[in-house]
């Protein structure tokens, strides 16, 4: 199946809605993408295109928890154009099934709070198991962290990888 990929930058028209469809989580929102042109020293809005955006599964939950009305975002996804009819009215809807959504940094910095992986449910079982032991014989960088540079543990004048500490003379 040939799918059209699209990247759109725009502002959310409302907070995303989160619902369940056939057992899958779905987040939806409208995205306004406004094109501008320069007139003199200022930019003026020319036209605003509206897109319906959908995200599925855990992605949907992340979208609903992270985005709010007015947020400027970059959406990458699959373009779906559908004709519709309702009584005597007909129209075209443009929908994007999002693969990626991220904040636009064009208008300013964005702060992101990171939760520790141990707090996420799918990682809790793994967090209770101790990590495998690390061995300096198999990971030379560990030896560097434990021994002073040039010590006898590595051999005087050698890096952990066996390379000399000084660069050889080169003709250039």
C-alpha positions as CSV (number, residue, x, y, z in Angstrom):
1,X,0.0,0.0,0.0
2,X,1.4,3.4,-1.0
3,X,1.1,5.9,1.8
4,X,1.8,9.6,1.6
5,X,4.1,10.9,4.4
6,X,3.6,14.4,5.6
7,X,5.3,16.8,8.0
8,X,3.2,19.7,9.3
9,X,4.1,22.4,11.8
10,X,1.1,24.0,13.6
11,X,-0.7,24.8,16.8
12,X,-3.2,22.6,18.6
13,X,-6.8,24.1,18.2
14,X,-7.9,22.3,21.4
15,X,-6.6,19.9,24.1
16,X,-6.3,16.4,22.7
17,X,-9.2,14.0,23.4
18,X,-8.4,10.5,24.6
19,X,-10.8,7.6,24.1
20,X,-10.8,3.9,23.5
21,X,-11.8,2.4,20.1
22,X,-12.0,-1.4,19.8
23,X,-9.8,-1.8,22.8
24,X,-7.1,0.6,21.5
25,X,-6.4,4.0,23.0
26,X,-6.9,6.9,20.5
27,X,-5.9,10.6,21.0
28,X,-7.3,13.1,18.5
29,X,-6.8,16.8,18.1
30,X,-7.1,19.5,15.4
31,X,-4.0,21.2,14.1
32,X,-3.9,24.7,12.6
33,X,-1.0,25.3,10.2
34,X,-0.8,28.9,9.0
35,X,1.3,30.0,6.1
36,X,2.7,33.5,6.1
37,X,4.3,35.9,3.6
38,X,6.5,39.0,4.2
39,X,5.0,42.4,3.5
40,X,7.6,45.1,4.1
41,X,9.2,44.4,7.5
42,X,6.4,42.3,8.9
43,X,4.9,38.8,8.2
44,X,1.2,38.5,7.6
45,X,-1.0,35.4,7.8
46,X,-2.1,34.2,4.4
47,X,-4.1,31.0,4.9
48,X,-4.7,28.5,7.7
49,X,-5.1,24.8,6.9
50,X,-6.8,22.6,9.5
51,X,-5.8,18.9,9.9
52,X,-7.3,16.2,12.1
53,X,-4.5,14.3,13.9
54,X,-4.8,10.9,15.5
55,X,-2.3,8.9,17.5
56,X,-2.9,5.3,18.7
57,X,-1.8,3.0,21.6
58,X,0.7,4.2,24.2
59,X,1.6,7.0,21.9
60,X,-2.0,8.3,22.3
61,X,-1.6,8.4,26.1
62,X,1.7,10.3,25.8
63,X,0.1,12.8,23.4
64,X,-2.9,13.4,25.7
65,X,-0.6,13.8,28.8
66,X,1.9,16.1,27.0
67,X,0.0,18.5,24.7
68,X,-2.4,21.4,25.3
69,X,-4.3,23.8,23.2
70,X,-2.0,26.4,21.6
71,X,1.1,24.2,21.7
72,X,3.3,24.6,18.6
73,X,4.2,21.1,17.4
74,X,5.8,19.3,14.5
75,X,3.7,16.3,13.3
76,X,5.1,13.6,11.0
77,X,2.6,10.9,9.8
78,X,0.6,9.3,7.1
79,X,-1.8,11.6,5.2
80,X,-5.4,10.4,4.7
81,X,-7.8,12.5,2.5
82,X,-11.5,11.4,2.6
83,X,-14.6,12.7,1.0
84,X,-17.7,12.9,3.2
85,X,-21.4,13.5,2.9
86,X,-24.0,14.6,5.4
87,X,-27.4,15.1,4.0
88,X,-27.0,17.7,1.3
89,X,-23.5,18.8,2.5
90,X,-20.3,17.4,1.1
91,X,-16.7,18.0,1.9
92,X,-13.2,16.8,2.3
93,X,-11.5,15.9,5.5
94,X,-7.7,15.8,5.8
95,X,-6.4,13.5,8.5
96,X,-2.9,12.7,9.7
97,X,-2.2,9.4,11.4
98,X,0.8,10.6,13.5
99,X,4.0,8.6,13.7
100,X,5.9,11.3,15.6
101,X,4.9,14.5,17.4
102,X,7.3,16.9,19.0
103,X,7.4,20.5,20.2
104,X,8.7,23.2,17.9
105,X,11.6,25.0,19.4
106,X,11.3,27.9,17.0
107,X,9.4,30.1,19.5
108,X,11.4,29.2,22.6
109,X,12.9,26.4,24.7
110,X,10.8,23.5,26.0
111,X,11.4,21.9,29.4
112,X,10.9,18.1,29.6
113,X,10.5,16.3,32.9
114,X,11.8,12.8,32.7
115,X,10.4,10.1,34.9
116,X,12.9,7.4,36.0
117,X,12.4,4.2,34.0
118,X,11.9,2.3,37.3
119,X,8.6,4.1,37.8
120,X,7.2,2.9,34.5
121,X,5.1,-0.3,34.9
122,X,6.8,-2.3,32.1
123,X,10.3,-1.7,33.6
124,X,9.4,-2.4,37.3
125,X,10.0,-6.2,37.0
126,X,13.4,-5.6,35.3
127,X,14.4,-3.0,37.9
128,X,14.2,-5.6,40.8
129,X,16.9,-7.8,39.2
130,X,20.5,-6.8,39.8
131,X,22.4,-5.6,36.8
132,X,25.0,-8.1,35.4
133,X,28.5,-7.7,36.8
134,X,30.9,-5.6,34.7
135,X,34.4,-6.8,34.3
136,X,37.4,-4.5,33.6
137,X,39.1,-7.3,31.6
138,X,36.3,-7.1,29.1
139,X,35.6,-3.4,29.3
140,X,38.9,-1.5,29.2
141,X,37.1,1.8,30.0
142,X,36.3,0.5,33.4
143,X,40.0,0.0,34.1
144,X,40.6,3.7,33.2
145,X,38.0,4.7,35.6
146,X,39.6,2.8,38.5
147,X,43.3,3.3,37.8
148,X,45.2,6.6,37.4
149,X,46.5,7.4,34.0
150,X,49.9,5.8,33.2
151,X,49.6,3.4,36.3
152,X,51.3,0.0,36.3
153,X,47.8,-1.7,36.1
154,X,47.6,-0.7,32.5
155,X,51.2,-0.6,31.7
156,X,53.2,2.7,32.0
157,X,52.4,5.1,29.2
158,X,49.4,3.2,27.7
159,X,45.7,3.9,27.4
160,X,43.2,1.1,28.3
161,X,43.1,0.1,24.6
162,X,46.8,-0.5,24.5
163,X,47.5,2.7,22.5
164,X,50.5,4.9,23.6
165,X,49.6,8.1,25.6
166,X,51.6,10.3,23.2
167,X,50.9,10.8,19.6
168,X,53.7,9.7,17.2
169,X,55.5,12.4,15.2
170,X,53.8,12.9,11.8
171,X,55.3,14.6,8.7
172,X,52.5,17.2,8.5
